[in-house]
Amino acid sequence: MELRGITAEAIDWVLANYHTQFPAAPRQGMKPAIIYQGTYGGRELQVYVQRDSHPPYVKTAAWRD
């Protein structure tokens, strides 16, 4: 995420203010994830969170554009 220029602040903001959520495509050998998508700094950010994790376990994040 750091290589993509995504800060912890951006991730926290999207998790608190997302406008869309949907399940991530299943991947063999990986735990299921939910994608939270929100607009941060004028860009769309997708945050992948392991399903049923408390507190949320962020697996990765990526800019949509």
N, C-alpha and C positions, 0 to 999 in steps of 0.2 A: 504494500500500500504506500509505503514511503517513497518507493521508486516512481509511483504514479502521481506523486504530489498530493496525496490524500492525508489530511491531518486527523488526529483524534477528535478535534473539535468538529470537523465536518461530519465524521461518523456519528458522533453523539447527537448533532443537530438533526441529521436525517432520521435516526432512530426515534427521536422525539417528535418530528414534524413530517414524517413521510406522507406521501399522497397515494401511494400504491404499494400493495404487498401481494406476492404470489410465490408458489413453491418453485424452487430451483429444479432444473432437470436432474433426475436421479443419476448418480454416478456409482459404478460398481466399487464396493469396498469403502464407500464414504457414507457418513451419516447424513440424513436428509437435512436440507436447509431451506430457509425462507428468505426471499429477496425483498428488502425494503427499499423503495425508490423515492427519492425526494430531490427537490431543487435546492442546490447550495451554491452560492456565488454565481448564479446565472447558469449553472451547468447541472445536468442530471447525474446524480450519484446513486449507484446501486450498492447496497450493503448486504452481504450474505451472512446470515446468522444461523447457527446450528439450531434446528428445530427442538423445542422443549428444553432449552438450556436456560437456567436461572442462576445467576444473572445471564443476560444474553452473551453467548460466545460468538464473537465476530470471526468468521472464517477468512473472509477477504472482502475487498471493496474495489469497485472500478467505476470510472467515469463512463457514462453511456455513449457519449459522443466521440 
